[in-house]
Amino acid sequence: MNPAGEPGRTPVPAPVAEWSVMIPTYRPDEALKEALLSAQAALERAGAAAQIEVVDDASPGIDVAELLRGWGIDGVSVHRRAANGGLGECWNTCIERSTAPLIHILHQDDAVHPDFYSRMTAASRDYPSALMFFCRTRILDHTGSWLAPLHQEQEGLLPDWLASICTKQTVYCPAVVVRRATYESVGVFDPRLRYIIDWEMWIRIAAAGPVAYLADPLASYRVHDGSESGRLLAGGQISSDFVIGIERIRRTLFAAGRRDCLKLAVNYACEVSGAVTWGHEAAGRSHVAAKELLVAFRHFWWGMTPLLFLKHLKRYVKLRLQARREMRSAA
């Protein structure tokens, strides 16, 4: 409809969003403010029309919309889930509510650098066959920061990325952009998983098609004990998560005709199960450490290299003896 007194004027349509920046949150603090401001600044620099939405996983006693108003943050919508569903369900709600062809799930305690969206927008056009894009990541903790390993020197499609990602999880969530069409094809996150929920998805996407990489660090990932990974580590639930995840990965790899990658994934699961035992032992939880290794032995013995098998066996015997000593001391 033309405004009165201005015949022939054509209304300017609202810009079609190129980006959906979705921020899953639960009991947010000031880190959410930093994440949102970093995204808004990077989108403005890119000149990109975007949907920015915070998806609250039913945080108790917190009105996230009011929190954003108090911070003076505009242009961000807030959706509150009816009930807490955990990591996977909240991430999947982000995907379901997204509207743009490029989807970035930015976690509440992470951030993007100023050129993130401009560089990712360019990559999405330069590599039209790529199903997913990710960049090098700067990792932060209470001691400082460091850069994640470099996958290749130059920007571009990664050769045989499926074998690489099965060998080790080196992709950090804030660095990842996925096309809407990719999620529509491979499906959403498996809500049964927690510690390896992202790794399983990256493998699913890699099995479906090419993945592009940007060698510059354009995102920051924060490591802290209060994270979901930290809680799972403390609870001794890592190996059990791998058991569920490896079965799904097995089906993915077999369907893609890449059975050769399964032992790579299993060997990585066993390496992680062994690595987490050191923290448990130092904290006087040798019984938890032994449990992690026992689960790995029961389910993944067939995929271990002989050297890793012997290493884990010696470690398990030591932990069992240590656990008995701890129990006697506590009695």
C-alpha positions in Angstrom: 0.0 0.0 0.0 1.3 3.5 -0.9 1.4 6.1 1.9 -1.3 8.8 1.6 -0.2 11.7 -0.6 2.7 9.8 -2.2 1.2 8.1 -5.2 3.5 5.7 -7.0 6.0 5.2 -4.2 7.1 1.6 -3.8 7.8 0.5 -0.2 11.3 -0.7 0.5 11.2 -4.4 1.5 13.0 -5.5 4.6 16.3 -7.1 3.8 16.3 -10.9 3.6 18.5 -12.3 6.3 21.7 -14.0 5.0 22.7 -15.1 8.5 21.0 -16.8 11.5 23.2 -16.2 14.5 21.7 -18.4 17.2 22.9 -18.2 20.8 21.9 -21.1 23.1 22.0 -20.1 26.7 21.4 -21.4 30.2 21.8 -19.4 33.3 23.7 -16.7 31.4 26.2 -14.2 32.9 28.2 -11.3 31.5 29.9 -13.6 29.0 26.6 -13.7 27.0 26.9 -9.9 26.7 30.4 -10.2 25.2 29.2 -12.9 22.8 26.3 -10.8 21.6 28.3 -7.6 21.2 31.0 -9.4 19.3 28.5 -10.9 16.9 26.7 -7.6 16.4 30.0 -5.8 15.7 31.1 -8.4 13.2 27.8 -8.5 11.4 27.8 -4.7 11.1 31.3 -4.7 9.7 30.2 -7.3 7.1 27.1 -5.3 6.2 25.1 -8.5 6.6 21.4 -8.7 7.3 20.9 -11.2 10.1 18.5 -12.9 12.5 20.1 -12.8 15.9 18.3 -14.8 18.5 19.0 -16.1 22.0 17.5 -19.4 22.8 17.1 -19.8 26.6 16.9 -23.4 27.8 14.4 -22.5 30.6 16.9 -20.9 32.9 15.4 -20.8 36.4 14.8 -17.4 37.9 16.3 -15.4 34.9 14.4 -13.3 32.4 16.9 -13.2 29.6 15.0 -10.6 27.6 15.1 -8.3 30.7 18.8 -9.1 31.0 19.5 -7.9 27.4 17.5 -4.7 28.0 19.6 -4.0 31.1 22.7 -4.3 29.0 21.3 -2.0 26.4 21.4 -4.6 23.7 18.8 -4.1 20.9 18.1 -6.0 17.7 18.2 -9.4 19.4 15.1 -11.6 19.9 14.8 -14.1 22.8 13.0 -17.4 22.7 12.5 -19.3 26.0 12.0 -23.0 25.8 9.1 -24.4 27.7 11.3 -26.8 29.6 15.0 -27.5 30.1 16.1 -30.0 27.5 19.8 -30.0 27.8 22.6 -29.3 25.3 21.3 -31.1 22.2 17.7 -30.1 22.5 18.6 -26.4 22.9 21.0 -26.5 19.9 18.3 -28.2 17.8 15.8 -25.5 18.8 18.3 -23.0 17.5 18.4 -24.8 14.1 14.6 -25.2 14.0 14.0 -21.5 14.7 16.7 -20.2 12.3 15.5 -18.6 9.1 18.6 -17.8 7.0 20.7 -20.0 4.6 23.8 -19.7 6.8 23.5 -20.8 10.5 26.0 -19.9 13.2 25.4 -21.4 16.7 27.5 -19.1 19.0 27.7 -20.3 22.5 27.1 -17.9 25.4 30.7 -17.9 26.6 32.4 -17.7 23.3 33.0 -14.8 20.8 33.8 -14.0 17.2 36.4 -11.6 15.9 35.5 -8.5 13.7 36.0 -10.2 10.3 34.3 -13.5 11.1 31.0 -12.9 9.2 32.6 -11.1 6.2 35.1 -13.9 5.7 32.6 -16.6 6.2 30.2 -14.9 3.8 32.9 -14.8 1.2 33.8 -18.4 1.8 30.2 -19.5 1.4 30.3 -18.0 -2.1 33.8 -19.0 -3.0 33.2 -22.7 -2.1 29.6 -23.4 -3.2 30.1 -27.2 -2.8 31.1 -26.9 0.9 28.5 -28.1 3.4 30.3 -26.5 6.4 32.9 -23.9 7.0 35.2 -23.4 10.0 38.2 -21.3 11.0 41.2 -21.6 13.2 40.2 -20.8 16.8 41.8 -18.9 19.7 41.3 -20.8 22.9 41.0 -18.9 26.2 41.3 -20.0 29.8 42.2 -18.5 33.2 46.0 -18.7 32.3 45.9 -17.0 28.9 45.2 -18.0 25.3 46.7 -20.1 22.5 45.8 -21.1 19.0 44.2 -24.3 17.9 46.2 -26.5 15.5 46.5 -25.4 11.9 44.8 -27.8 9.5 46.3 -26.3 6.4 48.2 -23.1 5.5 45.8 -21.8 2.9 42.1 -21.2 2.8 40.0 -23.8 0.9 38.4 -27.2 0.9 40.1 -29.8 3.2 41.3 -33.0 1.5 40.0 -36.2 3.0 38.6 -34.3 5.9 36.5 -37.3 7.0 39.6 -39.3 7.9 41.1 -36.2 9.7 38.0 -35.5 11.9 37.6 -39.2 12.7 41.2 -39.2 14.0 40.7 -36.3 16.4 38.2 -33.7 17.4 39.9 -30.4 16.7 36.9 -28.2 15.6 35.5 -25.7 18.1 31.8 -24.8 17.9 32.1 -20.9 17.7 34.3 -21.4 14.6 31.7 -23.4 12.7 29.1 -22.2 10.1 26.8 -24.7 8.5 24.4 -24.2 5.6 20.8 -24.6 6.3 20.6 -27.1 3.5 23.2 -29.2 5.2 21.2 -29.6 8.4 18.1 -30.4 6.3 20.1 -33.2 4.6 22.1 -34.8 7.5 19.7 -34.0 10.4 20.1 -32.2 13.7 22.3 -32.9 16.7 21.8 -36.2 18.5 20.3 -35.1 21.9 21.5 -38.4 23.6 25.1 -37.2 23.3 26.8 -34.5 25.4 30.6 -34.6 25.4 30.9 -35.6 21.7 27.7 -34.2 20.4 29.6 -31.7 18.1 32.2 -34.3 17.0 29.5 -36.7 15.9 27.8 -34.0 13.8 31.1 -32.9 12.2 31.7 -36.5 11.1 28.2 -36.7 9.8 28.7 -33.6 7.7 32.2 -34.7 6.5 30.7 -38.0 5.3 28.1 -36.1 3.3 30.4 -33.7 1.4 33.2 -31.1 1.3 34.2 -28.9 4.2 36.0 -25.5 3.8 38.6 -24.1 6.2 39.8 -20.6 6.9 43.3 -20.6 8.4 43.0 -17.2 10.2 41.8 -17.3 13.8 38.4 -15.6 13.6 36.6 -17.0 16.8 37.4 -17.5 20.4 36.5 -20.5 22.6 36.5 -20.3 26.3 37.6 -23.3 28.5 36.4 -23.4 32.1 35.3 -25.9 34.8 31.7 -24.7 34.6 31.3 -25.7 31.0 29.3 -28.8 30.0 32.5 -30.6 29.1 33.9 -29.8 32.5 30.9 -31.2 34.3 31.0 -34.4 32.2 34.7 -34.9 32.9 34.2 -34.5 36.6 31.3 -37.0 36.5 33.1 -39.7 34.7 30.7 -39.9 31.8 33.0 -39.5 28.9 33.5 -43.1 27.9 29.7 -43.8 28.1 29.1 -40.9 25.8 31.6 -42.3 23.3 29.8 -45.7 23.4 26.6 -44.1 22.1 28.4 -41.8 19.7 30.6 -44.4 18.1 27.6 -46.6 17.2 26.0 -43.7 15.4 29.4 -42.8 13.8 29.7 -46.5 12.7 26.4 -46.3 10.8 27.4 -43.0 9.2 30.8 -44.3 8.0 29.4 -47.6 6.7 26.7 -45.8 4.8 29.4 -43.5 3.2 31.5 -46.5 2.3 34.3 -45.4 4.7 34.7 -48.3 7.1 38.4 -47.5 7.1 37.7 -44.5 9.3 35.9 -46.4 12.0 39.1 -47.6 13.8 40.4 -44.1 13.7 37.3 -42.9 15.6 37.5 -45.7 18.1 41.2 -45.2 18.7 40.5 -41.6 19.4 37.7 -42.5 21.8 40.1 -44.8 23.7 42.8 -42.1 23.8 40.4 -39.6 25.4 39.1 -42.2 27.9 42.7 -42.7 29.0 43.6 -39.0 29.1 40.7 -38.0 31.4 41.9 -40.5 34.0 44.8 -38.4 35.1 42.6 -35.6 36.3 40.4 -38.1 38.3 43.5 -39.7 39.9 44.9 -36.3 40.9 41.5 -35.4 42.5 41.4 -38.7 44.5 38.8 -40.2 42.2 40.7 -43.3 41.0 37.5 -45.4 41.1 36.0 -43.0 38.5 39.1 -43.1 36.4 39.1 -46.9 36.5 35.4 -46.9 35.4 36.2 -44.8 32.4 38.9 -47.2 31.2 36.7 -50.3 31.9 33.9 -48.9 29.7 36.5 -48.2 27.0 37.9 -51.8 27.3 34.5 -53.4 27.2 33.3 -51.6 24.1 36.4 -50.6 22.1 39.1 -53.3 22.7 38.8 -54.4 19.1 39.7 -50.9 17.8 42.7 -50.2 20.0 46.2 -50.4 18.7 48.3 -53.1 20.5 50.4 -50.3 22.1 47.3 -48.5 23.3 45.8 -51.7 24.6 48.8 -52.5 26.8 49.1 -48.9 28.0 45.4 -48.8 29.0 45.7 -52.3 30.7 48.6 -51.2 32.8 46.8 -48.0 33.7 43.6 -49.8 34.6 45.4 -52.2 37.0 47.2 -49.3 38.7 44.0 -47.3 39.1 42.1 -50.3 40.6 44.8 -50.7 43.2 44.9 -47.0 43.9 41.1 -47.0 44.2 41.2 -49.7 46.9 43.8 -47.7 48.8 41.6 -44.6 48.6 38.6 -46.6 49.9 40.6 -47.9 52.9 41.9 -44.4 53.7 38.3 -43.1 53.6 37.0 -45.8 55.9 
